[in-house]
Amino acid sequence: MAQVYRGGQPYGTGHPIRLTPHEVRTRTFAPRRRGVDADQVREFQATVADELADLHRQFRTVAQENERLKRALRDWQSMHARHCRPPNQGRW
C-alpha cells in the first residue's frame, strides 16, 4: 500500500495534518467537458481559505488561553496546598 503524502508529511497515520489556506488557494482541478466557471471556483477557494486562516488564528488563541488557565490553576493549587493543614491531625 502506497503512502500518501501531503505537505511533505505522511498522511493517514496518527492525526491528519490540517488543511492550510495555501493548499486551498493553490488547489487545481482537471478540466472537464462540462466544467464550472474557473473564476467562481477561485473566488470560492479564496473565501474558504480566508475562513480557514481565521479558524487557525482562533484555535491558536484558544490554545494559548487554555495553557494560561492551566498554569494559573496549577499555581493556585500549589499556593493553596502550602497554606492548608491536613484534614486530620489524629492517629488515623
Contacts in CASP RR format, 6 or more apart in sequence:
PFRMAT RR
TARGET T0000
AUTHOR 0000-0000-0000
METHOD contacts of the structure
MODEL  1
MAQVYRGGQPYGTGHPIRLTPHEVRTRTFAPRRRGVDADQVREFQATVAD
ELADLHRQFRTVAQENERLKRALRDWQSMHARHCRPPNQGRW
3 10 0 8 1.000
3 11 0 8 1.000
4 10 0 8 1.000
4 11 0 8 1.000
4 12 0 8 1.000
5 11 0 8 1.000
6 17 0 8 1.000
6 23 0 8 1.000
7 17 0 8 1.000
7 23 0 8 1.000
9 17 0 8 1.000
11 17 0 8 1.000
18 56 0 8 1.000
19 52 0 8 1.000
20 52 0 8 1.000
21 49 0 8 1.000
21 50 0 8 1.000
21 52 0 8 1.000
21 53 0 8 1.000
21 56 0 8 1.000
22 49 0 8 1.000
24 45 0 8 1.000
24 48 0 8 1.000
24 49 0 8 1.000
24 52 0 8 1.000
25 45 0 8 1.000
25 46 0 8 1.000
25 49 0 8 1.000
27 45 0 8 1.000
29 41 0 8 1.000
END
